[in-house]
Amino acid sequence: MELIKLIGIGLVLGIANVIPGVSGGTIAVVCNVYGRLIEVITPDIKKIAAAWKFWVPLGLGAAGGIILLSKVIALLFTNYPIPANWFFIGIILGSMPMIYRRVRRPSSSLPPLSGAICGFLALGVMLAMALLKPAEKAVLYTVLTPALFGMLFAAGALAAAAMIIPGISGSFLLLATGLYRTVVQGVSDLNIPLLIPVALGAGAGLLSGAALVRFLMAKAPQQTYAAVLGLVAGSVIALYPGGLGNRGAVMFSVISLAAGGALSFVSSNLNRSEGAGKPGE
């Protein structure tokens, strides 16, 4: 029974980590596996081996969820690219108030000056990327090159580190780097060469990035969340499809935007009710 339960939780975790705006860390908190999950993210081989009855079924379920939803998202991007982009924009816009609640001062609706600076710097980085690489948002990489290997490795490391923070979606950072669609399509097609650097980066991010993320969240949570908010806001630029589409697609795009916002709103309320702002909870 425990095996089936863990596979089911893993399936939900995998699906959550594919959807930008839905936090896999929060789902782990809700499913009461977050503490055990953090414990096995360690270079201690003996500790990992001793916990195999926990992480193996959880990992198998998560892999199944990622593959399942990646195929759906890849089909949406291929057949309905404009509404699909508006759906994810809705998710992003709907999640921003939740992140902002972690940025502002407890006694005020405004963030501290240091948080505002971090947020605007992160947003500035995203704007600069959009100006320097205006066509990148339309690129779907399918062939691995040395430069792309480095980009996918870094993106995988960042996304994996973000997964450690309940309330923050690792897929957001894939959106921010413009590689979300490439990774999703790679998983859907089982494009192993593209997935190797992502997997290596994810492993490095989980092992070496976990300590840094915990340190930042413990010492400067508002500034860290402010930087994440800037990245999230800037990712809208990479997703913007240039309009709502032709006459027949306008209503579909508007509905997709509203649906993404509604999903994000429900997820944000879940994050808030669980008090998942601290990784140790």
C-alpha positions in Angstrom: 0.0 0.0 0.0 2.8 2.4 0.9 4.5 1.6 -2.5 1.3 2.5 -4.4 0.9 5.7 -2.3 4.5 6.8 -3.0 4.1 6.2 -6.8 0.8 8.2 -6.7 2.5 11.1 -4.9 5.4 11.0 -7.3 3.0 11.1 -10.2 1.4 14.3 -8.8 4.9 15.8 -8.1 6.0 15.1 -11.7 2.9 16.7 -13.2 3.3 19.7 -10.8 6.9 20.3 -11.9 6.0 20.4 -15.6 3.4 23.2 -15.0 5.0 26.7 -14.6 3.5 28.3 -11.5 2.7 25.1 -9.7 5.3 24.3 -7.0 6.5 20.7 -6.7 7.9 21.7 -3.3 4.5 22.8 -2.1 2.9 19.5 -3.3 5.6 17.6 -1.4 4.7 19.6 1.8 1.0 18.9 1.3 1.6 15.2 0.7 3.8 15.1 3.8 7.0 13.8 2.0 9.0 17.1 1.9 11.1 16.4 5.0 12.0 12.9 3.8 12.7 14.2 0.3 15.1 16.8 1.5 17.0 14.2 3.6 17.8 12.1 0.6 19.2 15.0 -1.4 22.7 14.4 -0.2 26.0 13.2 -1.5 25.9 10.5 1.3 25.6 7.4 -0.8 24.9 5.2 2.2 22.0 7.4 3.3 20.6 7.4 -0.2 20.8 3.6 -0.5 19.2 3.1 2.9 16.1 5.1 1.7 15.6 3.4 -1.6 12.2 2.1 -0.7 11.1 5.8 -0.4 12.8 7.5 -3.4 12.6 4.8 -6.0 8.7 4.6 -6.2 8.5 8.3 -5.7 11.0 8.8 -8.6 9.2 6.4 -10.9 5.9 8.1 -10.3 7.5 11.5 -10.9 9.1 10.4 -14.2 5.7 9.0 -15.3 4.0 12.3 -14.5 6.6 14.4 -16.3 6.5 12.2 -19.5 2.7 12.2 -19.5 2.1 15.9 -19.2 5.1 16.8 -21.4 3.4 15.0 -24.3 0.2 17.0 -23.7 2.0 20.3 -23.5 4.1 19.6 -26.6 1.0 18.9 -28.5 -0.6 22.1 -27.3 2.4 24.1 -28.4 2.5 22.4 -31.8 -1.2 22.7 -32.6 -2.4 25.7 -30.6 0.8 27.8 -29.9 -0.9 31.2 -29.3 -3.6 30.0 -26.7 -0.9 27.8 -25.1 1.3 30.8 -24.6 -1.5 32.8 -23.2 -2.4 29.9 -20.8 1.1 30.0 -19.3 1.1 33.8 -19.2 -2.1 33.5 -17.1 -0.3 31.1 -14.8 2.6 33.5 -14.4 0.4 36.6 -13.8 -1.8 34.7 -11.3 1.2 33.5 -9.3 2.9 36.9 -8.9 0.7 38.1 -6.0 1.7 35.0 -4.1 5.4 35.6 -4.6 5.0 39.3 -3.8 3.4 38.4 -0.4 6.8 36.9 0.5 8.7 40.0 -0.7 6.8 42.8 1.1 7.5 43.9 4.7 5.2 42.4 7.4 3.8 45.8 8.4 3.5 47.3 4.9 2.3 46.5 1.4 5.7 47.7 0.1 8.9 45.6 -0.2 12.1 46.7 1.6 14.5 48.8 -0.6 17.0 45.9 -0.9 14.2 43.6 -2.1 13.0 46.2 -4.7 16.6 46.5 -6.0 17.0 42.7 -6.3 13.6 42.5 -8.1 14.4 45.2 -10.6 17.8 43.9 -11.2 16.4 40.5 -12.1 13.8 42.1 -14.3 16.4 44.1 -16.0 18.4 41.0 -16.8 15.3 39.5 -18.4 14.6 42.7 -20.4 18.3 42.7 -21.6 18.0 39.1 -22.7 14.9 39.9 -24.6 16.5 42.9 -26.3 19.7 41.1 -27.2 18.0 37.9 -28.3 14.6 39.0 -29.6 14.0 35.8 -31.6 14.9 33.4 -28.9 11.3 33.0 -27.7 10.4 31.3 -31.0 13.3 28.9 -31.0 12.7 25.2 -30.4 16.0 23.4 -30.1 16.1 19.8 -31.2 19.8 19.3 -32.0 22.4 19.4 -29.3 25.4 21.7 -29.7 28.2 22.5 -27.2 26.7 25.9 -26.5 23.2 24.4 -26.0 24.7 21.7 -23.7 26.0 24.5 -21.4 22.7 26.3 -21.5 20.6 23.2 -20.8 23.0 22.2 -18.0 22.7 25.6 -16.3 18.9 25.7 -16.8 18.6 22.2 -15.3 20.7 23.2 -12.3 18.6 26.4 -11.7 15.3 24.6 -12.1 16.3 21.8 -9.7 17.5 24.2 -7.1 14.2 26.1 -7.3 12.3 22.9 -6.8 13.7 22.8 -3.2 11.8 26.0 -2.3 8.1 25.3 -1.5 6.0 27.9 -3.4 8.5 28.4 -6.2 8.2 26.5 -9.5 11.3 25.2 -11.2 9.6 25.4 -14.5 9.4 29.2 -14.0 13.2 29.4 -14.4 13.1 27.3 -17.6 10.6 29.8 -18.9 12.9 32.6 -17.8 15.8 31.2 -19.7 13.7 30.5 -22.8 14.3 26.8 -22.7 11.0 25.5 -21.3 9.6 24.4 -24.6 12.8 22.8 -25.7 13.0 20.7 -22.5 9.3 19.7 -22.6 9.6 18.7 -26.3 12.7 16.8 -25.5 11.0 14.8 -22.8 8.0 14.2 -25.0 10.1 13.0 -27.9 12.6 11.2 -25.5 15.4 13.1 -27.1 18.1 11.6 -25.0 21.0 13.8 -26.2 19.1 16.9 -25.2 18.0 15.4 -21.9 21.5 14.3 -20.8 22.7 17.9 -19.9 19.4 18.7 -18.3 19.7 15.6 -16.1 23.3 16.3 -15.2 22.4 19.9 -14.4 19.5 18.8 -12.3 21.7 16.5 -10.3 24.3 19.2 -9.8 21.6 21.7 -8.8 20.1 19.4 -6.2 23.4 18.5 -4.6 25.4 21.7 -4.8 22.5 24.2 -5.0 20.5 22.9 -2.1 22.8 24.4 0.5 22.9 27.8 -1.2 19.2 28.0 -1.6 18.6 27.1 2.1 21.2 29.7 3.1 19.6 32.5 1.0 16.1 31.6 2.2 17.3 31.6 5.8 19.4 34.8 5.6 17.6 36.9 3.0 14.2 35.5 2.1 12.6 38.7 0.9 15.5 39.6 -1.4 15.6 36.1 -2.8 11.9 36.0 -3.5 12.1 39.5 -5.0 14.8 38.3 -7.5 12.5 35.4 -8.3 9.6 37.8 -8.8 11.7 39.8 -11.3 12.6 36.6 -13.2 9.0 35.5 -13.2 7.7 38.9 -14.5 10.4 38.9 -17.2 9.4 35.5 -18.4 6.2 36.9 -19.7 8.3 38.7 -22.3 9.6 35.4 -23.6 6.1 33.9 -23.8 4.2 36.8 -25.4 3.0 35.5 -28.7 2.5 39.0 -30.3 -1.2 39.1 -30.0 -4.4 37.0 -29.4 -4.3 35.3 -32.8 -6.8 35.5 -35.6 -10.5 36.2 -35.2 -11.3 32.5 -34.4 -8.6 32.1 -31.9 -9.1 35.3 -29.8 -11.8 33.9 -27.5 -9.8 30.7 -27.1 -6.8 32.7 -26.1 -8.8 34.8 -23.6 -10.2 31.6 -22.1 -6.8 30.1 -21.9 -5.4 33.2 -20.1 -8.3 33.1 -17.6 -7.9 29.3 -17.1 -4.2 29.7 -16.4 -4.9 32.6 -14.0 -7.5 30.5 -12.2 -5.2 27.5 -11.8 -2.5 29.8 -10.5 -4.9 31.4 -8.0 -5.9 28.0 -6.6 -2.2 27.0 -6.3 -1.3 30.3 -4.7 -4.0 29.9 -2.0 -2.8 26.4 -1.4 0.8 27.8 -0.9 -0.5 30.4 1.5 -2.7 28.1 3.6 0.2 25.7 4.0 2.6 28.5 5.0 5.2 27.0 2.6 7.5 29.9 2.5 10.3 28.2 4.4 12.0 25.2 3.0 12.4 23.5 6.4 8.7 23.3 7.0 
